[in-house]
């Protein structure tokens, strides 16, 4: 593909980077990224990936914009309250960069539709706010062999990690199953500092671009935790678990299934689970 003069100007700061250049920008333009959840994490991830020139961005979310979302879900504006999130997000992406093709799914990602949707994309970003969704996305990416950029936020704490199926530790290698109902409070119950979504969502977009370009050292076999109160990052190392029910030596999970959803975003692993 050949860039127009306008596109060369738009992406000039990327093209100047030796690690990107014209060839790398073409990789970005040809890439397809699915963002599951057009909320706190999906908002900054979508905006920065669109600005970077990702050719196709898929957005899946069944929710509508609520006034309480606007404190952190920066892709939505006050006038969007009551509108489907995917519709609102699509408009902002196209306004920012008309080069980007946006595919919307006003639906929940569930076991029945996950594989069919994921197969159309190169990278998946987890922007959901519940463990049921996170485990489903992890499992679906494993079966579809798609890189997954995990993210989670709660209160002042955030986390991001990159999972390459069959090569790095998956989400279940660290967390075997979702926590019991009521074990972790939701953002609605416990709150979340709005700017934290921007920090973690932007890190997720960075990881996605690294995977697309094949550069740097992605956050595989590592979880990067961020404490906004202390402005402190902590790296938690993890490794593939041979007893993992999904990707271990004797897997017991061989097909997708749905958990009952429970809203929550972050749980700190014990020393044992983090290895």
NORRA-V412580 format. One record per backbone hydrogen bond with DSSP energy under -0.5 kcal/mol. CO is the residue of the C=O (numbers start at 1). NH is the residue of the N-H. If there is no record, write none. Layout:
BEGIN
co: <CO	CO>
nh: <NH	NH>
END
This chain:
BEGIN
co: <4	5	6	7	9	11	11	12	14	14	17	17	20	21	22	23	24	25	26	27	28	28	31	32	32	33	33	34	34	35	35	36	39	40	41	42	43	44	45	46	47	48	49	49	50	55	56	57	58	59	60	63	65	66	66	67	68	69	69	72	73	77	78	80	83	84	85	86	87	88	89	90	91	92	93	97	100	101	101	102	103	105	105	108	110	110	113	114	115	117	118	122	123	124	124	125	125	129	130	131	132	133	134	135	136	137	138	139	140	141	141	142	147	148	148	149	150	152	154	155	156	157	158	159	160	161	163	163	164	164	170	170	171	171	174	180	186	187	191	193	193	194	194	195	196	197	198	199	200	201	202	203	204	205	206	207	208	209	210	210	216	218	219	219	221	223	223	224	225	226	226	227	227	227	232	234	234	235	236	240	241	242	242	244	245	245	248	252	262	270	271>
nh: <8	9	10	11	12	14	15	16	17	21	20	21	24	25	26	27	28	29	30	31	31	55	56	122	123	35	58	36	125	37	60	127	43	44	45	46	47	48	49	50	51	52	53	54	53	101	33	103	35	105	37	85	82	69	70	70	71	72	73	74	76	80	81	83	65	88	89	90	91	92	93	94	95	96	97	100	102	57	103	104	59	61	107	110	113	114	117	118	119	120	121	147	34	126	149	36	127	264	134	135	136	137	138	139	140	141	142	143	144	145	146	145	124	150	163	126	161	159	157	193	228	154	226	152	224	150	148	165	167	168	173	174	174	175	176	183	190	191	155	196	197	197	198	199	200	201	202	203	204	205	206	207	208	209	210	211	212	213	214	215	218	220	162	222	238	225	236	160	234	158	228	230	231	232	227	225	236	237	223	242	244	249	250	248	252	253	251	254	131	274	275>
END
